[in-house]
Amino acid sequence: MAPLCDTVSAATDRCPRCGGAFHCGRQDSEPCACGSLTLSPALLTALRERYPSCLCLACLKALAAGAPLEPPAA
């Protein structure tokens, strides 16, 4: 499955889900780490509808493991 950043703007260094700082590797010479994750087509669609940009790797891993789209309240 294609990584989220293939079709969503990567113009941020704050995760829109958790607010944490991260580096999107979309423009790097090496493949972005999120490309190693498998996200279902339904999850990718939901993420693209909910968030305006890439998410951090920690959030993507949590979502791939079944976490809700919204992070737990702090």
C-alpha positions in Angstrom: 0.0 0.0 0.0 1.2 3.5 -0.8 2.4 5.7 2.1 0.1 8.5 3.2 2.6 11.1 2.0 2.3 10.0 -1.6 -0.9 11.9 -2.1 -1.0 14.3 0.9 1.0 17.4 1.2 4.1 16.9 3.3 4.5 20.6 4.1 4.7 20.3 7.9 7.0 19.1 10.6 4.2 18.8 13.2 2.0 15.7 13.2 -1.6 16.8 12.8 -2.8 13.8 15.0 -0.5 14.1 18.0 1.1 17.6 17.5 4.6 16.1 17.9 7.5 17.2 15.8 8.7 14.9 13.1 10.5 14.8 9.8 8.6 13.6 6.7 11.0 11.9 4.4 9.0 12.3 1.3 11.5 14.7 -0.3 14.6 12.8 1.0 16.9 10.8 -1.2 16.0 7.6 0.7 12.5 6.2 0.9 10.4 7.6 3.8 10.1 5.3 6.8 6.3 5.3 6.5 6.6 3.4 3.2 7.5 0.3 5.2 4.1 0.3 6.9 1.0 -1.5 5.6 -2.1 0.5 6.0 -5.4 -0.7 4.8 -7.2 1.1 1.9 -10.0 2.0 4.3 -7.5 3.5 6.9 -5.7 5.4 4.2 -9.0 6.9 2.9 -10.0 7.9 6.5 -6.6 9.5 7.2 -6.7 11.4 3.9 -10.2 12.7 4.8 -9.4 13.6 8.4 -5.8 15.0 8.3 -4.4 17.7 5.9 -0.8 16.4 5.9 1.5 13.5 6.8 1.4 11.9 10.3 4.4 11.0 12.3 5.7 7.4 12.2 4.6 6.7 15.8 1.0 7.7 15.0 1.1 5.7 11.7 2.3 2.6 13.6 -0.4 3.0 16.2 -3.1 3.4 13.6 -1.8 0.4 11.7 -2.1 -1.6 14.9 -5.7 -0.5 15.4 -5.6 2.7 17.4 -8.5 5.2 16.8 -8.0 8.1 14.3 -8.1 10.6 17.2 -5.3 10.3 19.8 -6.2 9.7 23.4 -6.8 12.9 25.4 -3.7 14.0 27.3 
